[in-house]
Amino acid sequence: MDATLPTGWTLAASAFNWTPHIIEARRTSAEIVTGIAGDNVANVIELEPGLLWRTFPAPQNHEVDAFREELRAAGGRVSTVGCSLDDFTGTTQRRTTGQRLEFLVPQLDAAHRVGATGVRLPIGQAGPELLRLILPLLHDLDLVLFEEIQGHQTPLNPQIRPALDQIAALDDPKVRVLVDISMLMPGLPVTYLDELARGGVSPVLCSRLESEWKDPSTNQAVVAALRSGTVPGRIHTLFMNLLIRFGRSDAAELRDIMPLVGAFHLKFWDLEDADGRVSQPIEDLGRLLTRQGFTGTLTSEWGGHEWLRNDPSEMTRRHLALAEASLAAGSTREPAKAT
């Protein structure tokens, strides 16, 4: 699949894409995830263990081993395991650093046991004390901890910058950044805009979201709509994507943190690409990665199943083909010269 890409770039698929099928439970989670490789969608897979292993968050060896052998037989292997760090034991009781470590260690062990090369947490969630404690474990287990940034979490975000600075100060290849390209959205997904309109969002706001997404003042209009109570309750969760999951950055804004970046989520929502809103950010990324000498995994992650009922295998196949072509184009294309 990635024969035309530069050496060291590996395309993968996230098991998260199959969430609707896992919830339907017509087959076991393990059957669905191993089917990603067995059906030749992708042979490198990022796992979401909360969707996969019944014994999560302390996956038991027998369950991990059985899945590992089934995936291997299907011709697949694991790239990253998405870890969870529950910071509270109740509604108000926060876990101590020792308790947080106890919660995380079984997941690290399972990731190693299943043959993963990395684990993933949200940016900054581990914090300096826990990072100090797990760093020796990461080396012992030969795992990379990826701290993920996405959506509005740009490198210049003052809430994100301290965590990025901490990773830089550690200067250890076992702790890297994972960038979700939901940060790089020149326009909103066509199908998402349609869903907002059907859900009762004001035509005036829908028009603005379609034509002026990258204008910072559009965010103020989104907040104003929420505060005014004009967003129908049935689509509140969907509407909140505008404030959390969808970003307005450009690939060039990642340049300064690229030495810290070891992986990407090629997030997509639909495949409506007539104006390049899906492919252009990936091509821009390919150009940046080539100049920066990137090596790592680029994982197709579909978030649009929140409102679409399309087949995950078909969507992922098509997206991986589009991503490969876009990355290859970016890796071989010279940047435009200033006039």
ROBABA-783995 format. One line per 2 residues: number of its first residue (from 1); for each residue x negated, y negated, z of C-alpha. Coordinates in steps of 0.5 Angstrom, whole numbers, plus 500, padded with zeros to 3 digits. Example, Ala and Ser with C-alpha at 12.3 -4.5 7.8 and 13.67 -1.06 7.14 Angstrom:
2
1	475 509 516; 473 502 514
end
This chain:
339
1	500 500 500; 494 495 502
3	490 497 496; 490 490 493
5	488 487 500; 481 485 502
7	478 490 506; 480 490 514
9	487 488 512; 492 493 514
11	499 493 513; 504 496 518
13	511 496 520; 515 495 527
15	519 500 529; 523 494 532
17	526 493 525; 530 500 526
19	533 497 532; 541 498 529
21	539 505 528; 536 507 534
23	542 503 538; 547 508 534
25	543 514 536; 546 518 530
27	538 521 531; 534 521 536
29	529 515 537; 523 519 536
31	526 522 529; 528 515 527
33	521 512 528; 517 518 525
35	521 517 519; 518 511 518
37	512 515 516; 516 521 514
39	520 517 509; 514 513 506
41	516 506 508; 509 505 512
43	504 510 515; 502 505 521
45	507 503 526; 508 498 531
47	512 501 537; 517 498 542
49	517 503 547; 523 501 551
51	527 503 545; 523 510 544
53	521 513 550; 527 515 556
55	521 515 561; 519 507 560
57	517 503 563; 512 509 566
59	512 513 560; 511 521 562
61	505 525 558; 510 530 555
63	514 525 552; 508 521 549
65	505 527 547; 511 530 543
67	512 524 540; 504 523 538
69	504 530 535; 511 529 531
71	508 522 528; 501 525 526
73	505 531 523; 509 526 519
75	502 522 517; 503 516 521
77	499 513 526; 500 507 532
79	497 500 531; 500 496 537
81	505 498 543; 509 492 545
83	508 492 553; 513 490 558
85	511 486 564; 517 485 569
87	515 480 574; 521 481 579
89	523 487 583; 530 483 584
91	533 477 583; 528 473 587
93	523 477 589; 517 476 585
95	512 482 584; 505 481 587
97	499 481 582; 498 488 585
99	505 490 583; 504 487 576
101	498 491 575; 502 498 578
103	508 496 573; 503 495 567
105	498 501 568; 502 507 566
107	504 503 559; 497 502 558
109	495 509 559; 501 511 554
111	498 507 549; 492 510 549
113	495 517 549; 499 515 543
115	493 513 539; 494 506 539
117	489 501 538; 492 495 542
119	498 493 546; 502 486 546
121	505 481 551; 508 474 551
123	502 469 551; 500 467 558
125	505 472 561; 499 476 564
127	495 470 567; 488 470 569
129	489 474 576; 492 480 572
131	487 479 566; 481 480 570
133	484 486 573; 486 489 567
135	480 487 562; 476 493 565
137	482 498 563; 482 495 556
139	475 497 555; 475 504 558
141	482 505 554; 479 502 548
143	485 498 547; 486 490 545
145	491 486 549; 494 481 544
147	498 475 547; 503 473 542
149	505 466 540; 511 465 536
151	517 460 534; 516 453 537
153	509 456 540; 504 452 536
155	497 452 538; 498 444 540
157	504 446 545; 502 444 552
159	505 450 555; 501 454 550
161	495 451 550; 492 453 557
163	493 461 555; 489 460 549
165	484 456 552; 483 462 557
167	483 467 552; 477 463 549
169	474 462 555; 474 470 556
171	470 471 550; 472 478 550
173	474 482 543; 479 486 548
175	484 480 549; 486 477 542
177	492 473 540; 497 475 535
179	501 470 531; 508 471 529
181	509 467 523; 516 465 525
183	512 459 527; 511 458 519
185	518 457 516; 519 452 511
187	526 453 511; 531 457 515
189	534 464 512; 539 463 507
191	543 468 510; 543 465 517
193	545 459 515; 551 462 512
195	553 466 518; 552 459 522
197	557 456 517; 562 462 518
199	561 462 525; 564 455 526
201	558 450 526; 559 443 523
203	558 442 516; 554 436 517
205	549 440 521; 549 446 517
207	547 441 511; 542 438 515
209	539 444 517; 539 447 510
211	535 440 507; 532 437 513
213	529 443 517; 522 441 518
215	524 434 520; 523 434 528
217	529 429 529; 533 436 526
219	531 439 533; 534 433 537
221	541 434 533; 541 441 535
223	540 440 542; 546 434 541
225	550 439 538; 549 444 544
227	550 439 549; 557 436 546
229	560 443 546; 561 443 539
231	558 450 538; 563 456 538
233	561 460 544; 561 467 540
235	555 464 536; 551 461 542
237	546 466 542; 545 466 534
239	545 458 535; 539 459 540
241	534 462 535; 534 454 532
243	531 452 539; 527 459 540
245	525 463 535; 525 459 528
247	518 454 528; 516 448 523
249	509 449 523; 504 450 517
251	499 455 516; 493 450 517
253	495 449 524; 492 456 526
255	485 454 523; 482 452 530
257	485 458 533; 483 463 528
259	477 466 531; 482 468 537
261	487 472 532; 487 479 531
263	494 481 529; 500 478 525
265	507 479 525; 510 478 518
267	517 476 521; 522 476 516
269	530 475 517; 532 476 510
271	529 477 503; 532 471 499
273	526 468 496; 528 464 490
275	525 458 493; 519 461 496
277	521 460 503; 519 468 505
279	513 469 500; 510 462 501
281	508 462 508; 505 469 507
283	501 466 501; 499 460 505
285	497 465 510; 493 470 506
287	489 464 503; 487 462 510
289	485 469 513; 481 469 507
291	477 463 508; 476 465 516
293	474 472 515; 480 475 518
295	480 483 520; 486 486 523
297	494 488 522; 499 485 519
299	506 488 521; 513 487 518
301	518 485 523; 525 484 521
303	529 480 526; 535 479 521
305	539 485 523; 542 480 529
307	547 478 523; 545 483 517
309	547 490 517; 542 492 511
311	539 498 511; 532 497 515
313	528 502 511; 530 498 504
315	529 492 507; 522 494 510
317	520 497 504; 522 491 500
319	518 486 505; 512 490 505
321	512 490 497; 513 482 497
323	508 481 503; 502 485 500
325	503 481 493; 504 474 497
327	497 476 501; 494 478 495
329	495 472 491; 493 468 497
331	487 471 498; 485 470 491
333	487 463 490; 483 457 491
335	486 451 494; 489 446 490
337	484 440 489; 486 433 492
339	487 428 486
end
